[in-house]
Amino acid sequence: MAMSHAIERIKLPHWFTRLSMESPFRIFTRLLLKRLSISASMRDQWCLSKRPGYLTGLLNAAGLARLEGVSEIIAIEFGVAGGRGLVTLQEEAEAVERETGVRIKVFGFDSGGGLPELTGDHRDHPDYWKSGDFPLDEASLRGKLSPRTRLVLGEVKETVPEFIECVQDAPIGFVSFDLDLYSSTTHALKIFSHPKKSMLRKVPLYFDDVIETLVSHRFAGELLAIDEFNAQNANVKIDMWRGLKVGRPFPEHPYFDCMYLAYDLEAIGGTTLKRDIRRLPLEMRS
């Protein structure tokens, strides 16, 4: 039996588990786990990923897919730039697929030539971003991609509709938005408003630029794009992912504030649960 499986199957006392998550014990616990081969779920709990938001999003997407009876989902990174995020998304997709049995296809969307032309006003943060920032080294990146991952190059206002109409063959399960600009994010969000959209009822999202110090505000950038999307769309809404920090040993990690959910309200409204009635016992179990 692998050491990781043995460790995770041991039923530890509740007090011991809680103690391991308290300071300073949580620091030593994390250092120990970092040296072991553990499951994707445990790595997620202890923020042991190069991109913890990606692992959290993928694991929850796989769980939501299983609840819906979906066997395959798509994970997307909008804004590939240097490529480290896409390679990590690919690696974590493989780990989550192995653990959950849900197949995950990965797509990376990028212009290929860096940030496009800005809007010409405050909305694209011209005080922070410049057209041409973060060009993609396509040749170097392609050498690191496995068959599960595809690059989609071009302006998102053109590639998103084409992807939905001609390429997409499974529902969207997780999306990372790292396009930096309000304008590009607005075009990317149309993946949830296109007439032929296909998505899980709840889709985990990661927005990379909503916590930039002295830059992020609701009148520009990703936050403005989210607000406008919600104002313009009745069937799908995007909101902060509440309660995600609860029970985590490192709730102060900044990535939690970047996690959102896209809710397909129309699909949720048409859901009928097929399960037994839930009941609450009068007496508490000892």
One Martini backbone bead per residue (centre of mass of N, CA, C, O) as a GRO file, in nm:
protein
  286
    1MET     BB    1   0.096   0.036   0.023
    2ALA     BB    2   0.077   0.349  -0.002
    3MET     BB    3   0.154   0.601   0.205
    4SER     BB    4  -0.074   0.797   0.131
    5HIS     BB    5  -0.309   0.596   0.174
    6ALA     BB    6  -0.250   0.525   0.464
    7ILE     BB    7  -0.277   0.807   0.583
    8GLU     BB    8  -0.579   0.869   0.471
    9ARG     BB    9  -0.716   0.604   0.625
   10ILE     BB   10  -0.668   0.719   0.886
   11LYS     BB   11  -0.845   0.758   1.192
   12LEU     BB   12  -0.849   1.052   1.328
   13PRO     BB   13  -0.883   1.245   1.571
   14HIS     BB   14  -1.038   1.539   1.594
   15TRP     BB   15  -0.833   1.688   1.777
   16PHE     BB   16  -0.587   1.630   1.596
   17THR     BB   17  -0.682   1.771   1.343
   18ARG     BB   18  -0.723   2.048   1.473
   19LEU     BB   19  -0.434   2.084   1.581
   20SER     BB   20  -0.288   2.072   1.296
   21MET     BB   21  -0.444   2.365   1.218
   22GLU     BB   22  -0.277   2.507   1.425
   23SER     BB   23  -0.093   2.735   1.568
   24PRO     BB   24   0.213   2.603   1.461
   25PHE     BB   25   0.127   2.316   1.345
   26ARG     BB   26   0.051   2.377   1.048
   27ILE     BB   27   0.337   2.421   0.944
   28PHE     BB   28   0.445   2.132   1.002
   29THR     BB   29   0.230   1.978   0.848
   30ARG     BB   30   0.288   2.101   0.568
   31LEU     BB   31   0.585   2.012   0.551
   32LEU     BB   32   0.524   1.711   0.564
   33LEU     BB   33   0.322   1.687   0.321
   34LYS     BB   34   0.526   1.800   0.105
   35ARG     BB   35   0.704   1.516   0.130
   36LEU     BB   36   0.451   1.374   0.029
   37SER     BB   37   0.232   1.141  -0.127
   38ILE     BB   38  -0.067   1.291  -0.207
   39SER     BB   39  -0.363   1.389  -0.259
   40ALA     BB   40  -0.547   1.628  -0.411
   41SER     BB   41  -0.733   1.688  -0.171
   42MET     BB   42  -0.507   1.741   0.038
   43ARG     BB   43  -0.363   1.961  -0.119
   44ASP     BB   44  -0.601   2.152  -0.116
   45GLN     BB   45  -0.633   2.187   0.193
   46TRP     BB   46  -0.297   2.278   0.203
   47CYS     BB   47  -0.196   2.447  -0.042
   48LEU     BB   48  -0.048   2.219  -0.256
   49SER     BB   49   0.012   2.438  -0.508
   50LYS     BB   50   0.098   2.642  -0.763
   51ARG     BB   51  -0.237   2.658  -0.814
   52PRO     BB   52  -0.483   2.646  -0.591
   53GLY     BB   53  -0.728   2.746  -0.763
   54TYR     BB   54  -0.717   2.516  -0.967
   55LEU     BB   55  -0.758   2.277  -0.779
   56THR     BB   56  -1.022   2.366  -0.653
   57GLY     BB   57  -1.182   2.392  -0.917
   58LEU     BB   58  -1.146   2.100  -1.026
   59LEU     BB   59  -1.255   1.935  -0.788
   60ASN     BB   60  -1.538   2.069  -0.784
   61ALA     BB   61  -1.611   2.013  -1.077
   62ALA     BB   62  -1.604   1.705  -1.053
   63GLY     BB   63  -1.819   1.685  -0.830
   64LEU     BB   64  -2.047   1.828  -0.993
   65ALA     BB   65  -2.047   1.632  -1.231
   66ARG     BB   66  -2.132   1.379  -1.070
   67LEU     BB   67  -2.406   1.495  -0.977
   68GLU     BB   68  -2.493   1.522  -1.299
   69GLY     BB   69  -2.365   1.279  -1.473
   70VAL     BB   70  -2.077   1.377  -1.565
   71SER     BB   71  -1.774   1.256  -1.743
   72GLU     BB   72  -1.706   1.542  -1.892
   73ILE     BB   73  -1.479   1.824  -1.901
   74ILE     BB   74  -1.391   2.176  -1.912
   75ALA     BB   75  -1.081   2.357  -1.903
   76ILE     BB   76  -0.993   2.710  -1.862
   77GLU     BB   77  -0.748   2.948  -1.992
   78PHE     BB   78  -0.741   3.298  -1.977
   79GLY     BB   79  -0.432   3.367  -2.030
   80VAL     BB   80  -0.113   3.245  -2.080
   81ALA     BB   81   0.153   3.357  -2.171
   82GLY     BB   82   0.414   3.189  -2.034
   83GLY     BB   83   0.249   2.895  -1.929
   84ARG     BB   84   0.243   2.798  -1.628
   85GLY     BB   85  -0.062   2.775  -1.582
   86LEU     BB   86  -0.129   2.564  -1.801
   87VAL     BB   87   0.058   2.341  -1.698
   88THR     BB   88  -0.080   2.322  -1.421
   89LEU     BB   89  -0.363   2.257  -1.522
   90GLN     BB   90  -0.278   1.994  -1.655
   91GLU     BB   91  -0.167   1.851  -1.401
   92GLU     BB   92  -0.429   1.878  -1.225
   93ALA     BB   93  -0.619   1.733  -1.419
   94GLU     BB   94  -0.480   1.461  -1.397
   95ALA     BB   95  -0.515   1.424  -1.089
   96VAL     BB   96  -0.828   1.454  -1.079
   97GLU     BB   97  -0.897   1.233  -1.279
   98ARG     BB   98  -0.763   1.002  -1.117
   99GLU     BB   99  -0.942   1.048  -0.853
  100THR     BB  100  -1.255   1.076  -0.994
  101GLY     BB  101  -1.302   0.996  -1.323
  102VAL     BB  102  -1.306   1.272  -1.454
  103ARG     BB  103  -1.284   1.410  -1.750
  104ILE     BB  104  -1.020   1.647  -1.874
  105LYS     BB  105  -1.017   1.927  -2.067
  106VAL     BB  106  -0.770   2.156  -2.209
  107PHE     BB  107  -0.772   2.523  -2.246
  108GLY     BB  108  -0.583   2.788  -2.418
  109PHE     BB  109  -0.624   3.136  -2.421
  110ASP     BB  110  -0.471   3.351  -2.679
  111SER     BB  111  -0.333   3.590  -2.884
  112GLY     BB  112   0.012   3.566  -2.888
  113GLY     BB  113   0.085   3.909  -2.865
  114GLY     BB  114  -0.051   3.998  -2.625
  115LEU     BB  115  -0.190   4.268  -2.547
  116PRO     BB  116  -0.421   4.449  -2.662
  117GLU     BB  117  -0.594   4.700  -2.730
  118LEU     BB  118  -0.716   4.948  -2.566
  119THR     BB  119  -0.996   5.147  -2.496
  120GLY     BB  120  -0.890   5.456  -2.392
  121ASP     BB  121  -0.962   5.415  -2.091
  122HIS     BB  122  -0.999   5.316  -1.757
  123ARG     BB  123  -1.102   5.009  -1.788
  124ASP     BB  124  -0.789   4.892  -1.874
  125HIS     BB  125  -0.564   5.007  -1.706
  126PRO     BB  126  -0.329   5.222  -1.823
  127ASP     BB  127  -0.166   5.236  -1.536
  128TYR     BB  128  -0.075   4.905  -1.575
  129TRP     BB  129  -0.124   4.847  -1.878
  130LYS     BB  130   0.011   4.718  -2.199
  131SER     BB  131   0.038   4.686  -2.511
  132GLY     BB  132   0.210   4.363  -2.538
  133ASP     BB  133   0.190   4.228  -2.293
  134PHE     BB  134   0.260   3.901  -2.260
  135PRO     BB  135   0.390   3.716  -2.461
  136LEU     BB  136   0.393   3.423  -2.654
  137ASP     BB  137   0.579   3.112  -2.644
  138GLU     BB  138   0.479   2.874  -2.841
  139ALA     BB  139   0.711   2.669  -2.889
  140SER     BB  140   0.781   2.613  -2.590
  141LEU     BB  141   0.497   2.530  -2.489
  142ARG     BB  142   0.422   2.288  -2.676
  143GLY     BB  143   0.648   2.099  -2.545
  144LYS     BB  144   0.455   2.086  -2.257
  145LEU     BB  145   0.214   1.955  -2.400
  146SER     BB  146  -0.048   1.754  -2.394
  147PRO     BB  147  -0.318   1.599  -2.547
  148ARG     BB  148  -0.530   1.744  -2.344
  149THR     BB  149  -0.401   2.013  -2.471
  150ARG     BB  150  -0.515   2.336  -2.602
  151LEU     BB  151  -0.460   2.591  -2.824
  152VAL     BB  152  -0.616   2.927  -2.850
  153LEU     BB  153  -0.566   3.154  -3.107
  154GLY     BB  154  -0.661   3.486  -3.048
  155GLU     BB  155  -0.924   3.675  -3.029
  156VAL     BB  156  -1.181   3.628  -2.808
  157LYS     BB  157  -1.414   3.756  -2.979
  158GLU     BB  158  -1.360   3.505  -3.189
  159THR     BB  159  -1.288   3.228  -3.036
  160VAL     BB  160  -1.534   3.175  -2.857
  161PRO     BB  161  -1.762   3.125  -3.066
  162GLU     BB  162  -1.606   2.906  -3.223
  163PHE     BB  163  -1.574   2.708  -2.994
  164ILE     BB  164  -1.875   2.658  -2.931
  165GLU     BB  165  -1.965   2.580  -3.237
  166CYS     BB  166  -1.692   2.373  -3.320
  167VAL     BB  167  -1.550   2.231  -3.044
  168GLN     BB  168  -1.733   2.188  -2.819
  169ASP     BB  169  -1.797   1.856  -2.620
  170ALA     BB  170  -1.828   1.988  -2.328
  171PRO     BB  171  -1.871   2.105  -2.032
  172ILE     BB  172  -1.813   2.356  -1.832
  173GLY     BB  173  -1.611   2.351  -1.517
  174PHE     BB  174  -1.352   2.551  -1.557
  175VAL     BB  175  -1.228   2.900  -1.497
  176SER     BB  176  -0.962   3.115  -1.599
  177PHE     BB  177  -0.893   3.467  -1.541
  178ASP     BB  178  -0.599   3.634  -1.729
  179LEU     BB  179  -0.646   3.920  -1.918
  180ASP     BB  180  -0.662   4.201  -1.734
  181LEU     BB  181  -0.886   4.311  -1.914
  182TYR     BB  182  -1.197   4.421  -1.954
  183SER     BB  183  -1.247   4.365  -2.257
  184SER     BB  184  -1.154   4.065  -2.265
  185THR     BB  185  -1.337   3.961  -2.037
  186THR     BB  186  -1.604   4.025  -2.173
  187HIS     BB  187  -1.561   3.824  -2.407
  188ALA     BB  188  -1.511   3.564  -2.235
  189LEU     BB  189  -1.797   3.562  -2.080
  190LYS     BB  190  -1.959   3.454  -2.337
  191ILE     BB  191  -1.942   3.148  -2.254
  192PHE     BB  192  -2.222   3.214  -2.065
  193SER     BB  193  -2.418   3.365  -2.315
  194HIS     BB  194  -2.435   3.184  -2.530
  195PRO     BB  195  -2.682   3.010  -2.691
  196LYS     BB  196  -2.466   2.738  -2.696
  197LYS     BB  197  -2.409   2.682  -2.422
  198SER     BB  198  -2.190   2.473  -2.196
  199MET     BB  199  -2.268   2.388  -1.852
  200LEU     BB  200  -2.263   2.374  -1.547
  201ARG     BB  201  -2.459   2.480  -1.295
  202LYS     BB  202  -2.170   2.500  -1.152
  203VAL     BB  203  -1.882   2.724  -1.189
  204PRO     BB  204  -1.566   2.749  -1.131
  205LEU     BB  205  -1.370   3.049  -1.056
  206TYR     BB  206  -1.077   3.246  -1.169
  207PHE     BB  207  -0.955   3.572  -1.063
  208ASP     BB  208  -0.648   3.732  -1.085
  209ASP     BB  209  -0.742   4.075  -1.079
  210VAL     BB  210  -0.914   4.139  -0.787
  211ILE     BB  211  -0.629   4.195  -0.583
  212GLU     BB  212  -0.498   4.453  -0.677
  213THR     BB  213  -0.315   4.685  -0.550
  214LEU     BB  214  -0.458   4.998  -0.629
  215VAL     BB  215  -0.649   4.873  -0.881
  216SER     BB  216  -0.889   4.727  -0.773
  217HIS     BB  217  -1.219   4.790  -0.910
  218ARG     BB  218  -1.566   4.839  -1.007
  219PHE     BB  219  -1.469   5.047  -1.270
  220ALA     BB  220  -1.275   4.806  -1.363
  221GLY     BB  221  -1.195   4.542  -1.513
  222GLU     BB  222  -1.309   4.249  -1.389
  223LEU     BB  223  -1.528   4.373  -1.202
  224LEU     BB  224  -1.682   4.519  -1.428
  225ALA     BB  225  -1.736   4.270  -1.604
  226ILE     BB  226  -1.909   4.125  -1.394
  227ASP     BB  227  -2.128   4.339  -1.349
  228GLU     BB  228  -2.221   4.351  -1.648
  229PHE     BB  229  -2.299   4.061  -1.682
  230ASN     BB  230  -2.521   4.057  -1.461
  231ALA     BB  231  -2.694   4.289  -1.593
  232GLN     BB  232  -2.725   4.129  -1.892
  233ASN     BB  233  -2.795   3.850  -1.729
  234ALA     BB  234  -3.046   3.619  -1.624
  235ASN     BB  235  -2.937   3.301  -1.630
  236VAL     BB  236  -2.642   3.408  -1.553
  237LYS     BB  237  -2.437   3.415  -1.254
  238ILE     BB  238  -2.189   3.603  -1.067
  239ASP     BB  239  -2.010   3.499  -0.766
  240MET     BB  240  -1.894   3.466  -0.481
  241TRP     BB  241  -1.723   3.219  -0.289
  242ARG     BB  242  -1.877   3.101  -0.028
  243GLY     BB  243  -1.715   2.921   0.241
  244LEU     BB  244  -1.422   2.820   0.144
  245LYS     BB  245  -1.250   2.874   0.420
  246VAL     BB  246  -1.385   2.669   0.576
  247GLY     BB  247  -1.169   2.445   0.741
  248ARG     BB  248  -0.900   2.584   0.686
  249PRO     BB  249  -0.560   2.618   0.766
  250PHE     BB  250  -0.538   2.871   0.526
  251PRO     BB  251  -0.757   3.131   0.509
  252GLU     BB  252  -0.542   3.372   0.422
  253HIS     BB  253  -0.526   3.302   0.145
  254PRO     BB  254  -0.560   3.494  -0.143
  255TYR     BB  255  -0.714   3.298  -0.347
  256PHE     BB  256  -1.001   3.303  -0.225
  257ASP     BB  257  -1.067   3.601  -0.346
  258CYS     BB  258  -1.066   3.467  -0.659
  259MET     BB  259  -1.328   3.304  -0.603
  260TYR     BB  260  -1.590   3.182  -0.810
  261LEU     BB  261  -1.935   3.161  -0.942
  262ALA     BB  262  -2.132   3.006  -1.193
  263TYR     BB  263  -2.485   3.041  -1.243
  264ASP     BB  264  -2.739   2.834  -1.375
  265LEU     BB  265  -3.053   2.929  -1.320
  266GLU     BB  266  -3.219   2.775  -1.527
  267ALA     BB  267  -3.115   2.489  -1.454
  268ILE     BB  268  -3.174   2.501  -1.151
  269GLY     BB  269  -3.486   2.557  -1.183
  270GLY     BB  270  -3.514   2.257  -1.341
  271THR     BB  271  -3.467   2.100  -1.082
  272THR     BB  272  -3.504   1.752  -0.960
  273LEU     BB  273  -3.493   1.580  -0.681
  274LYS     BB  274  -3.364   1.231  -0.621
  275ARG     BB  275  -3.455   1.177  -0.294
  276ASP     BB  276  -3.465   1.155   0.022
  277ILE     BB  277  -3.579   1.269   0.301
  278ARG     BB  278  -3.475   1.492   0.524
  279ARG     BB  279  -3.353   1.450   0.866
  280LEU     BB  280  -3.378   1.555   1.213
  281PRO     BB  281  -3.272   1.478   1.508
  282LEU     BB  282  -3.339   1.536   1.836
  283GLU     BB  283  -3.085   1.387   1.911
  284MET     BB  284  -2.765   1.393   1.996
  285ARG     BB  285  -2.478   1.258   1.918
  286SER     BB  286  -2.202   1.118   2.104
   0.00000   0.00000   0.00000
